[in-house]
Amino acid sequence: MKYKDIFFDLDNTLWDFDYNSKIVLNCIYEKFDLKKYGVISKKKFIDVYKNINASLWYKYREGLITKDNLRQQRFLKTLIFFNVEDRNLSNNIGNFYIVNSPSQTKLMDGAKDVLFNLSLHYNLHIITNGFKEVQYIKLKKSGIYGFFNKIIVSEDVGVLKPNKKIFQYALKICKTSAKESLMIGDDFISDVKGAKSLGIDQVFFDYKHTMKKSDSTFTIFHLKELENILI
């Protein structure tokens, strides 16, 4: 086999971030009675939050804001969008989200079966930009923690994907080489371009069918397709 070590992203590659997050956001809307504050539409609340969160994550990845800034601002800015300026409320919502979101367990379709089958042939690892204290909970609660030899979290390295230093670190601690490795992820910039910058082959998991053409080594639309490539 060409590859020895397979590196996976976590959120929206294995752990269904979109679904799990939506479950908790729906719960937040009801639990904190946001309609009382003038947030009339639950869907609008979730859509606004997702856009603000994505923007803040981009800034975090670029080193423009800190982890604490991201956590403090995402619900505060969402509430301000609806003319609700209540820092205590946003802090309470933020704390509720951090506690409950990683405990959700829905995986991307086929994830556990694919991990089991690949684990019979390869060393499996995680490279994630997520926050350390929640990523381990996600892995354990969803029942996939045991599949992985090494779990590389950006906070431990000091840089985030797509910075090549996190991939260099991963290769070093896994005692492998770029030629023997494969990176699998749903984020074209962080996962595909990041791995490519170090000469690591990549699988772009385009589960949303967002790109008509990709220059990644492989492109898949369902995780089960990995078995056709790797087994």
PyMOL commands that set and color helices and strands:
alter all, ss='L'
color gray80, all
select helices_A, chain A and resi 17-31+34-37+42-61+67-81+87-103+111-119+132-141+145-147+154-157+164-173+188-196+225-230
alter helices_A, ss='H'
color red, helices_A
select strands_A, chain A and resi 5-8+123-128+150-153+181-185+201-205+218-220
alter strands_A, ss='S'
color yellow, strands_A
deselect
rebuild
show_as cartoon
